[in-house]
Amino acid sequence: MNSGNFFAELKRRNVYKVAVAYIVAGWALSQGIAQVFPVFDIPNWVIRLIVLLIIIGLPIALVLAWMFELTPQGIKRTETADAAGQHSRGNAWIYVVIIAAAFSIGLFFLGRYSAGNRTASPAAIQNKSIAVLPFDNLSRDPDNAYFAEGVQDEILTRLAKVADLKVISRTSTQHFKSAPENLPQIAQQLGVANILEGSIQKANDQVRVNVQLINAMTDAHLWADTFDRKLTDIFAVESEIAKTIADTLQAKLTGSEKTAISKKPTENPEAYELYLKGRHFWNRRTEADIRKALEYFQQAIAKDPSYALAYAGLADCYAILPAYTNGSPRQFVESAITAARRAIELDDSLSEAHTSFANAMAADLQLPASEGEFKRAFGLNPNYASAHQWYGEVLQSLGRFDEAIAEIRRARDLDPLSLIINSVLASAFYSAGRYDEASQQIQRTFDLDPSFGVTFWVRAQINEAKGDLEHAVADYNKASATGSLPSDQVQAMVACANARVGKRAEAEKILNELVNESRNRFVASYPLAQIQAVLGNKDEAVRLLEKAYDERSIPIGGAGNGGPKIDNRFDSLRDDPRFQKLLAKFMGEAQ
């Protein structure tokens, strides 16, 4: 048989059609199981095995297509069907392709929406997972509550450096009492198998620490101990507790992890207490509290100029302050970079220092360069939720939405009750154009706390994208009323929403008010550029956007408001060469 006859015979025997149908059906099945199986915590090796079997099955299907014919009378050998003049219907393979495509699409959406709604089942919870609940402050002085909070935070920070453990962040555990009665429900809500409870009693330079490790699924007490030490020995106590927990849960410890767990961050107990107070106020996330935290970190550095963690805390304050104030961002960003670099100089193995530096570089709009620092931080501490959140927001601003959602989901797994992380996850869905998922996620955040300002801000963005401008403006105003967002940015969003529904006069009124304000105080150019772009004033919008880049007032991540790549208010500028040049600079691309 010559080659021409051979290919003609392949066509006659429908081998080509079977190949196409098989490839489409196989692809549909593999895509479907990749979406659905993880929802039910089916191991990855099962998925890989099925894909391998699909690939192996292709030549088998082609051989069977050559040897057999599907006729109206059933499956018959090709020679028999030829002799009887019975042949398959030519369009049967089309039905296979259509059914496979429908099957694939159905599984895709099932997997996507199921993944967003699932909660951790007991069977899915890792044995090597732990949440450290708030420690009881048994001291007579209620002002020592920050110390109990700090010891809890230090223990979980040391545990978080162990890659073989899943450790829940403090912002999720702080919602619970130190010794609750419903441990199994709390553990399931946090997605962990084990709970550490404890109490602290501090008097002058003496400290008593009581701890007990409990398997929340069985209520078995795995370990308990009491430590009576001097304040100067508190780091040794925290290290011993973390090491014992890791051993009890049979977590594998590398040499570097053992060193990280036992490291003493400062020799000065006063500096340590000041650092704990700084973190206490930093976690409250208002402008006044962040400025208070700055003072404590600066005092800690004054007590111990080699205290790397205090410099990292200082950098974190400066990096996030622009999101909570109407002040000029550039001075804060430069201070953040300086403090973070100093932290790394003092201790290059400190994940917090690399995270602070990465976040500071992102605020300085060095987005591609920040990626390396984030990844360095993950290598030192894979359980640092804020690092995953901030990296996710960088990816969001770069338009890499699937990667962004994966990182922010990782942050949520480590800090499932964090309001900011849950809000940012909704914003990532919004930026990706996945509005239904964004709405579902933001509603889950409202269920956690109906008064969180950023939640209103994100829902306003979603409503605006859906064309529900009335509710969008209402949510912007509610966000403004909480005082947790810069008022200029909120007013700009209201102006843009008004402009989009034809209320140009109202939008221009807000714009003029902000411009007049800028004569007496700093007003960021980015929100002004947004309003000008929506009003159609392209030249002024581009000028202000370039100025915003120079003053570092372009926000990263957040609510889809995170810069020119993803902010739809600049859609009218996409074809403008000046905008494209600025966008290339923002993205870190060669010009």
Wavefront OBJ file of the C-alpha trace (Angstrom):
o trace
v 0.000 0.000 0.000
v 1.530 3.336 -1.061
v 1.412 6.392 1.203
v -1.438 8.021 -0.741
v -3.639 4.949 -0.435
v -2.682 4.570 3.227
v -3.849 8.077 4.143
v -6.990 7.620 2.075
v -7.667 4.397 3.982
v -7.138 6.212 7.287
v -9.746 8.713 6.234
v -12.156 6.030 5.023
v -11.898 4.141 8.277
v -12.573 7.352 10.256
v -9.209 7.166 12.036
v -8.776 10.935 11.656
v -12.189 11.614 13.164
v -11.557 9.247 16.058
v -8.214 10.968 16.709
v -9.856 14.401 16.828
v -12.730 13.191 19.006
v -10.378 11.345 21.352
v -8.024 14.314 21.763
v -10.914 16.712 22.465
v -12.594 14.290 24.877
v -9.293 13.496 26.586
v -8.437 17.162 26.969
v -11.922 17.866 28.346
v -11.624 15.055 30.878
v -8.135 16.069 32.014
v -9.171 19.715 32.393
v -12.287 18.728 34.273
v -10.573 16.488 36.805
v -7.853 19.102 37.327
v -10.591 21.524 38.409
v -12.803 19.177 40.426
v -10.480 16.645 42.094
v -8.622 19.217 44.282
v -11.978 20.320 45.707
v -12.390 16.822 47.183
v -8.710 16.683 48.241
v -7.930 13.813 45.849
v -4.112 13.448 45.670
v -2.277 14.950 42.695
v -0.759 11.580 41.781
v -4.278 10.306 40.954
v -4.770 13.226 38.537
v -1.383 12.585 36.921
v -2.162 8.850 36.595
v -5.466 9.534 34.820
v -3.813 11.993 32.418
v -1.095 9.413 31.688
v -3.722 6.741 30.978
v -5.527 9.145 28.620
v -2.282 9.692 26.689
v -1.533 5.956 26.539
v -5.070 5.320 25.345
v -4.678 7.428 22.177
v -2.730 4.875 20.073
v -5.020 2.120 21.359
v -8.066 4.107 20.190
v -6.496 4.637 16.769
v -5.772 0.917 16.367
v -9.354 0.072 17.344
v -10.647 2.691 14.877
v -8.636 0.981 12.118
v -9.853 -2.508 13.019
v -13.512 -1.832 13.844
v -16.426 0.172 12.428
v -19.361 1.644 14.354
v -22.385 0.829 12.171
v -26.130 1.259 12.690
v -26.144 -2.468 13.508
v -23.442 -2.111 16.172
v -19.651 -2.502 16.287
v -18.237 -4.755 13.560
v -14.812 -5.506 12.140
v -14.007 -3.157 9.248
v -13.684 -6.008 6.716
v -17.103 -7.371 7.700
v -18.718 -3.933 7.514
v -17.155 -3.355 4.078
v -18.482 -6.645 2.775
v -21.996 -5.890 4.042
v -21.880 -2.263 2.869
v -22.457 -1.030 6.373
v -20.595 2.114 7.452
v -20.641 4.535 10.346
v -22.566 7.733 10.216
v -20.183 10.540 9.310
v -21.354 12.986 11.978
v -21.117 10.751 15.046
v -17.704 12.149 15.945
v -19.141 15.677 16.024
v -21.495 14.639 18.819
v -18.534 13.294 20.786
v -16.710 16.614 20.458
v -19.790 18.635 21.497
v -20.536 16.402 24.494
v -16.889 16.460 25.592
v -16.753 20.248 25.349
v -19.967 20.614 27.372
v -18.626 18.141 29.930
v -15.360 20.081 30.218
v -17.110 23.437 30.664
v -19.449 21.976 33.287
v -16.592 20.507 35.313
v -14.594 23.728 34.973
v -17.324 25.847 36.550
v -18.144 23.197 39.137
v -14.508 23.116 40.221
v -14.109 26.892 40.190
v -17.180 27.711 42.244
v -16.879 24.724 44.552
v -13.315 25.731 45.356
v -14.455 29.164 46.380
v -17.133 27.826 48.746
v -15.515 24.828 50.344
v -14.662 24.630 54.042
v -12.077 22.381 55.551
v -13.455 18.931 56.363
v -11.880 16.871 59.138
v -10.500 14.444 56.573
v -8.860 17.266 54.630
v -7.097 18.877 57.598
v -3.358 18.277 57.815
v -2.110 16.531 60.942
v 0.912 18.848 60.991
v -1.160 22.009 61.362
v -1.577 24.274 64.356
v -3.205 27.453 65.605
v -1.814 29.320 68.612
v -4.777 30.863 70.445
v -4.433 34.145 72.398
v -2.642 33.688 75.696
v -4.471 34.691 78.885
v -2.938 37.691 80.627
v -2.872 36.658 84.287
v -0.823 39.680 85.347
v -2.351 42.161 87.751
v -1.516 44.965 85.346
v -3.936 44.891 82.374
v -1.397 46.920 80.385
v 0.651 43.727 80.148
v -1.886 42.374 77.635
v 0.478 43.438 74.836
v 3.148 41.157 76.357
v 0.862 38.093 76.326
v -0.071 38.943 72.750
v 3.601 39.300 71.843
v 4.646 35.955 73.311
v 1.828 34.244 71.396
v 2.985 35.989 68.224
v 6.640 35.050 68.792
v 5.810 31.363 69.286
v 3.724 31.129 66.121
v 6.360 33.139 64.201
v 9.008 30.592 65.185
v 6.690 27.714 64.249
v 5.906 29.398 60.912
v 9.554 29.068 59.895
v 9.094 25.271 59.722
v 8.087 24.406 56.159
v 6.626 21.056 57.239
v 4.024 22.788 59.425
v 0.920 24.764 58.539
v 0.652 27.634 61.041
v -2.346 29.976 61.201
v -1.621 33.703 61.525
v -2.455 35.638 64.670
v -5.033 37.885 62.988
v -7.290 34.831 62.599
v -6.657 33.305 66.027
v -7.221 36.592 67.876
v -10.966 36.190 67.282
v -11.088 33.452 69.929
v -10.596 33.132 73.676
v -7.453 31.510 75.022
v -9.271 28.411 76.317
v -12.574 28.054 74.434
v -14.966 25.173 74.989
v -15.687 24.460 71.314
v -12.181 23.499 70.170
v -13.273 21.112 67.375
v -15.412 23.807 65.715
v -12.649 26.416 66.011
v -10.051 24.006 64.630
v -12.286 23.171 61.663
v -12.959 26.868 61.019
v -9.226 27.558 61.009
v -8.392 24.378 59.076
v -6.020 22.872 61.668
v -5.747 19.657 63.672
v -3.960 21.037 66.742
v -4.423 23.964 69.113
v -1.946 25.559 71.522
v -3.477 27.276 74.559
v -1.519 29.265 77.114
v -1.322 31.945 79.751
v 1.250 34.552 80.782
v 1.915 36.041 84.184
v 4.485 38.857 84.333
v 5.687 40.581 87.474
v 8.708 42.891 87.231
v 11.437 40.776 85.621
v 9.761 37.413 86.362
v 7.603 35.591 83.819
v 5.486 32.444 84.119
v 4.306 30.780 80.915
v 1.772 27.918 80.921
v 1.088 26.035 77.679
v -0.795 22.961 76.563
v -0.947 21.380 73.116
v -4.260 19.729 72.242
v -5.383 17.600 69.327
v -8.681 19.362 68.627
v -10.113 16.416 66.695
v -9.743 13.926 69.572
v -9.435 16.359 72.514
v -6.230 14.528 73.455
v -3.705 16.582 75.435
v -0.444 15.986 73.604
v 1.856 18.047 75.833
v 1.751 20.627 78.627
v 4.362 22.487 80.627
v 5.001 25.490 82.876
v 8.030 27.764 82.560
v 9.165 30.075 85.377
v 11.938 32.294 84.045
v 13.400 35.765 84.137
v 12.292 38.190 81.456
v 15.756 37.962 79.875
v 15.129 34.233 79.257
v 11.789 34.666 77.450
v 13.325 33.946 74.026
v 14.680 30.618 75.261
v 11.187 29.728 76.533
v 9.584 30.620 73.191
v 12.207 28.581 71.325
v 11.774 25.569 73.612
v 7.997 25.663 73.202
v 8.244 25.894 69.413
v 10.836 23.099 69.218
v 8.770 20.796 71.453
v 5.621 21.405 69.400
v 7.471 20.637 66.168
v 8.851 17.415 67.672
v 5.455 16.407 69.068
v 3.790 16.888 65.681
v 6.686 15.005 64.028
v 7.538 17.904 61.749
v 10.796 17.584 59.830
v 13.262 20.309 60.791
v 16.161 21.351 58.585
v 19.342 22.711 60.096
v 18.472 26.262 59.101
v 14.986 25.900 60.594
v 16.431 24.718 63.918
v 18.688 27.773 63.922
v 15.776 30.096 63.055
v 13.602 28.688 65.858
v 16.311 29.152 68.487
v 17.506 32.592 67.346
v 17.457 35.401 69.899
v 16.396 38.609 68.094
v 17.734 41.020 70.746
v 19.713 40.944 73.987
v 17.761 43.876 75.366
v 14.455 42.999 77.118
v 13.317 46.633 77.085
v 13.787 46.786 73.307
v 11.785 43.555 73.004
v 8.864 44.981 74.995
v 8.890 48.150 72.898
v 8.884 46.030 69.727
v 5.871 44.055 70.988
v 4.020 47.310 71.670
v 4.870 48.463 68.149
v 3.419 45.317 66.561
v 0.358 45.611 68.805
v -0.463 49.041 67.362
v 0.632 48.157 63.817
v -1.954 45.378 63.716
v -4.775 47.861 64.407
v -4.255 49.473 60.954
v -5.439 53.039 61.410
v -3.277 56.100 60.694
v -3.071 57.030 64.383
v -2.155 53.494 65.452
v 0.469 53.100 62.720
v 2.112 56.367 63.779
v 2.058 55.125 67.393
v 3.702 51.892 66.239
v 6.400 53.941 64.485
v 7.266 55.616 67.802
v 7.606 52.272 69.597
v 9.783 50.753 66.857
v 12.017 53.835 66.921
v 12.314 53.546 70.713
v 13.198 49.853 70.386
v 15.959 50.730 67.904
v 17.243 53.388 70.288
v 17.564 50.690 72.979
v 19.180 48.196 70.566
v 20.501 49.662 67.284
v 21.173 46.112 65.984
v 17.534 44.960 66.391
v 16.678 43.830 62.833
v 13.026 43.021 63.593
v 12.446 46.556 64.858
v 13.798 47.961 61.580
v 11.466 45.588 59.686
v 8.565 46.889 61.776
v 9.608 50.449 60.974
v 9.673 49.615 57.254
v 6.220 48.006 57.427
v 4.770 51.152 59.020
v 6.250 53.474 56.398
v 5.218 51.174 53.523
v 1.526 50.997 54.446
v 1.044 54.564 55.737
v 0.210 55.967 52.252
v -2.857 53.700 52.204
v -4.181 55.284 55.412
v -3.368 58.967 54.934
v -3.715 61.752 52.392
v -0.033 62.627 52.846
v 2.682 62.484 50.177
v 3.710 58.829 49.656
v 7.264 59.388 48.406
v 8.787 60.326 51.767
v 7.209 57.274 53.405
v 8.348 54.947 50.610
v 11.950 56.158 50.799
v 11.960 55.717 54.594
v 10.527 52.206 54.205
v 13.267 51.163 51.772
v 15.997 52.572 54.029
v 14.655 50.764 57.115
v 14.152 47.477 55.268
v 17.663 47.556 53.825
v 19.053 48.125 57.304
v 17.064 45.153 58.618
v 18.560 42.911 55.909
v 22.061 44.214 56.625
v 21.606 43.227 60.267
v 20.049 39.805 59.569
v 19.845 38.481 56.009
v 18.099 35.301 57.215
v 15.080 37.207 58.545
v 11.985 36.581 56.414
v 10.239 39.627 57.865
v 13.101 41.839 56.636
v 12.921 40.501 53.072
v 9.119 40.822 53.086
v 9.384 44.417 54.308
v 11.930 45.203 51.588
v 9.777 43.571 48.906
v 6.703 45.507 50.015
v 8.683 48.746 50.146
v 9.999 48.169 46.605
v 6.449 47.512 45.431
v 5.347 50.816 46.976
v 8.257 52.401 45.095
v 6.775 50.863 41.904
v 9.737 48.510 41.430
v 7.269 45.680 40.862
v 9.370 43.110 38.934
v 12.331 43.660 41.294
v 10.120 43.047 44.341
v 9.326 39.509 43.171
v 12.793 38.206 43.991
v 12.588 39.519 47.552
v 9.126 38.011 48.074
v 10.378 34.627 46.903
v 13.410 34.919 49.187
v 11.007 35.593 52.073
v 8.915 32.519 51.204
v 12.043 30.378 51.306
v 12.739 31.571 54.855
v 9.140 31.469 56.093
v 6.528 29.781 53.867
v 3.770 30.492 56.430
v 3.945 34.311 56.433
v 0.428 35.247 55.285
v 1.133 38.956 54.757
v 3.984 38.125 52.372
v 1.669 36.007 50.220
v -1.002 38.733 50.328
v 1.360 41.543 49.322
v 2.967 39.463 46.579
v -0.505 38.611 45.301
v -1.328 42.306 45.099
v 1.849 42.966 43.105
v 0.854 40.215 40.664
v -2.634 41.718 40.511
v -1.258 45.126 39.505
v 0.880 43.419 36.845
v -2.265 41.816 35.392
v -1.178 38.253 36.260
v -4.532 37.426 37.800
v -4.371 33.619 38.080
v -1.049 33.837 39.924
v -2.390 36.650 42.095
v -5.476 34.686 43.099
v -3.344 31.624 43.931
v -1.050 33.685 46.202
v -3.916 35.458 47.972
v -5.713 32.145 48.445
v -2.527 30.833 50.067
v -2.592 33.876 52.362
v -6.227 33.151 53.237
v -5.420 29.506 54.012
v -2.839 30.748 56.521
v -5.064 33.528 57.868
v -8.653 32.464 57.082
v -10.401 35.110 59.204
v -8.304 38.099 58.115
v -10.629 40.823 56.870
v -8.029 42.498 54.684
v -6.913 39.245 53.032
v -10.502 38.161 52.355
v -11.278 41.606 50.921
v -8.172 41.573 48.738
v -9.107 38.121 47.410
v -12.477 39.519 46.318
v -10.688 42.423 44.647
v -8.438 40.011 42.748
v -11.511 38.213 41.395
v -12.915 41.605 40.431
v -9.726 42.624 38.609
v -9.799 39.332 36.703
v -13.362 40.036 35.531
v -14.756 37.182 37.642
v -17.545 39.309 39.100
v -19.762 36.504 40.439
v -16.876 35.020 42.408
v -15.928 38.495 43.592
v -19.482 39.061 44.866
v -19.526 35.714 46.663
v -16.154 36.359 48.272
v -16.983 39.895 49.408
v -20.219 38.628 50.957
v -18.203 36.067 52.939
v -16.058 38.958 54.183
v -19.152 40.895 55.262
v -20.253 37.774 57.148
v -16.998 37.970 59.134
v -17.438 41.679 59.929
v -20.162 43.913 58.450
v -18.369 47.169 59.340
v -14.906 46.787 57.759
v -14.255 49.806 55.507
v -12.231 48.042 52.804
v -15.090 45.566 52.321
v -17.455 48.401 51.354
v -14.736 49.769 49.056
v -14.371 46.461 47.199
v -18.129 45.887 46.941
v -18.485 49.386 45.508
v -15.977 48.473 42.784
v -17.900 45.295 41.981
v -21.246 47.130 41.871
v -19.752 49.784 39.615
v -18.448 47.123 37.216
v -21.912 45.544 37.097
v -23.507 48.894 36.263
v -25.198 49.290 39.660
v -23.945 52.851 40.174
v -26.469 53.769 42.862
v -25.307 51.036 45.240
v -21.686 51.664 44.229
v -21.859 55.301 45.349
v -23.617 54.261 48.571
v -20.822 51.798 49.349
v -18.110 54.360 48.556
v -19.738 56.716 51.053
v -19.935 53.940 53.670
v -16.253 53.182 53.118
v -15.458 56.869 53.628
v -17.519 56.989 56.830
v -15.380 54.259 58.436
v -12.312 56.508 58.184
v -10.100 53.611 57.123
v -9.411 54.868 53.582
v -7.960 58.123 52.215
v -10.866 60.505 51.686
v -9.438 61.890 48.443
v -9.441 58.459 46.814
v -13.015 57.758 47.908
v -14.212 61.105 46.556
v -12.505 60.377 43.240
v -14.357 57.070 42.973
v -17.687 58.797 43.610
v -16.821 61.352 40.908
v -15.955 58.607 38.406
v -19.195 56.762 39.149
v -21.193 59.958 38.639
v -19.418 60.675 35.358
v -20.215 57.186 34.094
v -23.967 57.706 34.580
v -23.942 61.103 32.895
v -23.774 63.269 36.032
v -20.857 65.222 34.648
v -21.553 68.374 36.674
v -21.363 66.456 39.953
v -18.130 64.760 38.895
v -16.579 68.085 37.891
v -17.652 69.624 41.204
v -15.725 66.954 43.141
v -12.734 67.361 40.815
v -12.674 71.147 41.325
v -12.910 70.726 45.102
v -9.910 68.377 45.095
v -7.919 70.709 42.834
v -8.665 73.635 45.180
v -7.631 71.508 48.162
v -4.324 70.729 46.441
v -3.356 74.409 46.749
v -3.264 74.054 50.548
v -2.195 70.442 51.085
v -0.976 67.398 49.228
v -3.583 65.735 47.000
v -2.409 62.638 45.148
v -2.370 62.966 41.370
v -3.623 59.422 40.752
v -7.273 59.983 41.798
v -7.287 63.256 39.861
v -6.040 61.377 36.791
v -8.840 58.830 37.204
v -11.515 61.536 37.171
v -9.986 63.319 34.170
v -9.773 60.055 32.221
v -13.425 59.164 32.859
v -14.464 62.711 31.905
v -12.583 62.285 28.616
v -9.854 64.861 29.296
v -7.070 62.662 27.941
v -4.188 65.129 27.910
v -4.736 66.147 31.515
v -5.266 62.511 32.549
v -1.927 61.450 31.033
v -0.121 64.427 32.603
v -1.510 63.633 36.045
v -0.781 59.913 35.670
v 2.867 60.677 34.860
v 2.976 62.941 37.911
v 1.405 60.176 40.024
v 4.197 57.837 38.951
v 6.832 60.352 40.034
v 5.169 60.999 43.393
v 4.544 57.234 43.940
v 0.810 57.717 44.510
v -0.200 54.828 42.211
v -1.844 52.215 44.473
v -0.799 48.574 44.207
v -3.385 45.778 44.228
v -6.336 46.587 46.420
v -9.672 46.801 44.707
v -8.777 46.684 41.059
v -7.646 50.235 41.535
v -4.054 49.087 41.458
v -2.416 51.026 38.693
v -2.730 51.719 34.970
v -2.475 48.098 33.838
v -5.725 46.987 35.501
v -7.630 50.191 36.330
v -10.539 50.334 33.857
v -10.928 54.064 34.396
v -7.989 54.488 32.008
v -9.481 52.370 29.220
v -9.951 55.463 27.028
v -6.167 55.987 27.101
v -5.070 52.491 26.077
v -4.207 53.478 22.495
v -2.391 56.687 23.458
v 1.412 56.332 22.886
v 2.095 58.454 25.985
v 0.004 56.109 28.126
v 1.666 53.048 26.590
v 5.112 54.479 27.396
v 4.137 55.084 31.018
v 2.569 51.627 31.257
v 5.799 50.022 30.011
v 7.724 51.886 32.716
v 5.214 50.777 35.361
v 5.482 47.158 34.227
v 9.292 47.300 34.273
v 9.534 46.603 30.550
v 12.368 47.773 28.296
v 11.551 51.041 26.529
l 1 2 3 4 5 6 7 8 9 10 11 12 13 14 15 16 17 18 19 20 21 22 23 24 25 26 27 28 29 30 31 32 33 34 35 36 37 38 39 40 41 42 43 44 45 46 47 48 49 50 51 52 53 54 55 56 57 58 59 60 61 62 63 64 65 66 67 68 69 70 71 72 73 74 75 76 77 78 79 80 81 82 83 84 85 86 87 88 89 90 91 92 93 94 95 96 97 98 99 100 101 102 103 104 105 106 107 108 109 110 111 112 113 114 115 116 117 118 119 120 121 122 123 124 125 126 127 128 129 130 131 132 133 134 135 136 137 138 139 140 141 142 143 144 145 146 147 148 149 150 151 152 153 154 155 156 157 158 159 160 161 162 163 164 165 166 167 168 169 170 171 172 173 174 175 176 177 178 179 180 181 182 183 184 185 186 187 188 189 190 191 192 193 194 195 196 197 198 199 200 201 202 203 204 205 206 207 208 209 210 211 212 213 214 215 216 217 218 219 220 221 222 223 224 225 226 227 228 229 230 231 232 233 234 235 236 237 238 239 240 241 242 243 244 245 246 247 248 249 250 251 252 253 254 255 256 257 258 259 260 261 262 263 264 265 266 267 268 269 270 271 272 273 274 275 276 277 278 279 280 281 282 283 284 285 286 287 288 289 290 291 292 293 294 295 296 297 298 299 300 301 302 303 304 305 306 307 308 309 310 311 312 313 314 315 316 317 318 319 320 321 322 323 324 325 326 327 328 329 330 331 332 333 334 335 336 337 338 339 340 341 342 343 344 345 346 347 348 349 350 351 352 353 354 355 356 357 358 359 360 361 362 363 364 365 366 367 368 369 370 371 372 373 374 375 376 377 378 379 380 381 382 383 384 385 386 387 388 389 390 391 392 393 394 395 396 397 398 399 400 401 402 403 404 405 406 407 408 409 410 411 412 413 414 415 416 417 418 419 420 421 422 423 424 425 426 427 428 429 430 431 432 433 434 435 436 437 438 439 440 441 442 443 444 445 446 447 448 449 450 451 452 453 454 455 456 457 458 459 460 461 462 463 464 465 466 467 468 469 470 471 472 473 474 475 476 477 478 479 480 481 482 483 484 485 486 487 488 489 490 491 492 493 494 495 496 497 498 499 500 501 502 503 504 505 506 507 508 509 510 511 512 513 514 515 516 517 518 519 520 521 522 523 524 525 526 527 528 529 530 531 532 533 534 535 536 537 538 539 540 541 542 543 544 545 546 547 548 549 550 551 552 553 554 555 556 557 558 559 560 561 562 563 564 565 566 567 568 569 570 571 572 573 574 575 576 577 578 579 580 581 582 583 584 585 586 587 588 589 590 591
